[in-house]
Amino acid sequence: RLGRLTLQVSRDLRADRSADLLRPIIVLHHDAYFHNSDIDRPYHAQHSRTMSGELAEVYAERAGTSSAGAFSGWVLSSLAANMWSPSNVGGSADLFYRTFLVDPGNKTALRGLAVAHESAGDYDKAIEYLMLALRQEPGDPGLLLRLALCQLRRDEGTADTVEPVLAKLAREGKPDWIRSVAYQELGRLYMTADDAEKAAILIREGLEALPGDQQLSLQLAVI
């Protein structure tokens, strides 16, 4: 009954062009989505997700202010992040893109779109979104790591450009998982260049900095 009632209220609000009155309805559906997901009511959750997403877009367009765009972007990116899973990258990426349209500076959307395109092997598009994200968060180690890896996978000829970035992240990056991945990728880079000795020295350095790291231990054994 609540679903039918809020649907009717939403239609009425759309008809009378009352932008600000949409906000509580949007929040109601946003919170109802998470609640219904938690108690395993997929139909109700889907309804609330659809309503909150569509109304957020209507609100951003109707209000036409940066604060309205930021609010709507928060709603859409929140839904997208909660939907994210390896089996549902497309559905989540669609919501991240809708977030980007209403709030182009949304950090979560830019990261989500970059990862989605990277997962699909579209490195050019992933790099485009990573560059936009780095304008919002200059020097962010996670973004720099993803950018370096996307550049390397798109074109192995960028190895000389990427190597110093990975080396800096390996030695100075935070948190530790970023350092670990940077060490691993540098090791692969050296192995690709048939320099097993340099790769082994590097991975040993990584294990001294990150003792007990299983990925680095395995990589050293392989080398």
N, C-alpha and C positions, 0 to 999 in steps of 0.2 A: 504493500500500500504506500509506503514511504517513497519507493522508487517511482510509482505512477504519479504521486503528488508532486515530487520535485521536478519530474519531467514537465508537468503542466505549468508549474511556477516558472520554470526556465523558459518555456514557450511564451508565457505572458511577458516575462522580462525582456526577451528578445523583441517582442512586438512593440513595447513602449520605450525602447532604446535607453533603459536605465542601466548604464554601465556599472556603476559602483555597487548596485544591488546584486550583481552577479557574484561578487567575491565570496559572500558567505555560502552560496550554493555550491560554488566551485570547491571551497574548503570542505564542505560537508561530503561531497562525492569523493574528494581526494582521500579523506580519512576513512570513509566507508570502504573504499577499495582496499586499503591496508587491513582494515578490520575483517572484511569478508575473506580476504586471502588467508589471514591467520586462522580463521575458523573453518577453512575448506569449503567455501561457498563460491565456486568458480563462476557460476552464472551471474550472481549478484556482483561479484568483484569485477567481472568484465563490463557489466552495465555501468558501474560507478567509474571505472577507468575511462570508458568512452565518454561519459557525460563530463567528467572533470577536464579531460583533454580538449574536447570540442568547445566547451564553454570558456576555457582559458584562452583559446584562440579568438573566440568571439569578443571576449573582454579586451584583449590586447588591441584588436583592430578598432573596436568602438571607442575605447578610452584614448588611444593614440598618444600615450605618454611613455616616457622611458621607465617610470616606476611601474606602470601597468605591464610593460613588456618584461621587466625583471620579475614581477610577481608571476605572470603566466609562464615565464621560462622556468621558474622554480618548480611550479606544478608539473609541467611536462617533463623536465629532467628528472624529477623525483620518481615519476611513473616509469620512465625509461630505465633508470638505474635499477629499480626494483625488478623489472622484467628481465634484466640482462642474464643470459645463460648461454653456454656454448651452442645449445640447440635453438636459441631464439635470438640470434644476433640481428636478423633482419627486422623483426618487430620492434626491438629496442632501438635499432638505428633509425627507424622511421620516426619514432618519437623524439630522438635526439635531433633529427633534422628539423622537425616541426619546432623544437625548442630554439634551434639556431635561427629560424625565420622570425620568431617573435622577439628573440633576445640574442643578437649576434655575438655578444661578448660573454655568453654563459660558459663558464669554464668547464663544467661537467659535460655539456653538450659537445664542446670542441674535443675534449679527451675521448668521449664515447664514439664520436664520428671517426676520429683518427684510428682508434682500435678496431672499429668495425671494418673500415677500408683495409687496414693492415691484415686483418684476418681473412679478407676476401682476396688478398694478393694485389690490391689496387694501391700500390705504393705511392704513385703520383698524388692521388687524392688524399691519402693518409698524410703525406708530407705537407700538403696544402693546409690541412686542419692543424697539424702540429705547429706549423709556422704561425698560424693565427693564435693558437694557444700560448705560444711563447711570447707573443706580444702582451698577453694578459699576465703571464707569469714568467718574466725573463729569468733565465738561468735555472729554471726548475730542473733538477737532475733526472727525474723520471721522464719528462718530456724530451730532454736532450738525448737520453739513452734511446728512446723510441725513434727519434728522428735519425740518429746515427745508424740504427739497425735497418730502418726503412730505406735510407739512402744506400746502404751497403747491399741490401737484397734487390733493390731496383737496378743497381749498376755496380758490379764488382770493381769497376775502374775508380770508384770513389774511396778505395781502401786507404790510400795515403792521406786523404782528408779526414776520414773517420777515425783512423788510428789514434791521433793525439787526443781526440774527444773521449774515446773509450779509455785511454791511459789515464787521463785526468779523473774520469768518473771512478775508475778502479781504485785509485789511490785516495781520492778525496770525497767521493760520492756518499750520500746518506739517503735512505737507511742502508743496512748491510746487504739487502737483496740486490740493490742497484750495483754495489761494488762487485758482488758475486757474478752477476750477469755480465758486467763489463769485463771482468777477468776471463770468463768463459769465452766470450766473443773474441777477445784479443787472442786467446789461445788458438781458437779456430782459424783466425786470420793468419797466424804464423804457420799453422799446420798446412793451410792452403798454399802458402808460399814455400812449402817443403823445408821449413826450419824447425824441426822437432826439438832441437836443443834450446832454442830461444823460447819456444812454447813451454817446455818443461820448467825452465828457470822462472818464467812468468807465473805459472800455476803454483809453483812452490812458494813464490812471493805471496800469492793470493792466500795460500793456506796458512802462512805465517800471520797474515793480517786477519784472516777469518778462520781460525782453527776449528776443525771438525766439520767444515762445509762439505756435505756429501757430494754435491755436483762437482766441485773442484777436485775432490779426492778421486772420484770416478774418472774425471778427465785426465788427471795425471797418470792413472793406471793405464788408460787407453794409449796415451802418448808413449 
